[in-house]
Amino acid sequence: MWKKVEPILKKRGITPHRLSLMMGDKNDSNVYALKNGKIKRPSFDLILRIAKALDVSLDVFR
């Protein structure tokens, strides 16, 4: 999943920390766990929040 998120972040100049803030998270743990491979199968809620924060379709993450 991170392989699909990372290029979007790089293209837009968004850091993982900023993504967390855009998602409304109080800390970075979900985003960094995803980035570091600690979350192998992210929940639908997490995927949805990332998609909304980045203003992209859920289809991007298929």
N, C-alpha and C positions, 0 to 999 in steps of 0.2 A: 504494500500500500504506500509506503513512504517513497518508493521509486516513482510513484505518480504524483505525489504532493511536492516533492523537492524541486522538480523543474519549474513548477508554477511559482513557488516561492522565489526561486532564483531570478526568474524572468521579471517578477514584480518587485524585487528588492525587499522581500519580507523575511524577517528572521523567524526562527521557530518561537522565540519569546513573543514576538509581535503577533504571530498567528494565535498563540494562546490567549492573548489579550483580545484579539478580534473575535475569538470564540466565546469570550466571557468567562474564561477559566481564571480562578484566583491564583493558580500556580501553573508551572510549565510541565507538570509531571506526565500528563497524558501525551502531549506532543513529543516530549523527549523520550518517553517510553516507546512510542511508535517509531521515532527516528532511530533509536538504538536497538530496535528489533525485539524489545521486551513484550510488545503487544503483537502477537502473530496474526490474530484474527480480531480486528477491531470491531466493536459493537456498531450496530446500525446507527445508534445515537451519535457516536463519535464521528463516524463518516458523514452523517448529515450535518453536524455542527461545523466540520471542516469545509464541506461543500458550501454551506451558507456563508461562512466567514470569507471564503475566497470568491463567492458569487459565481460558482461553476455548477454545472449539472452533475447529478449523481452518476451519470453515465461515464464521466471522466474516470471514475474509480473502478470500473468493471474490469 
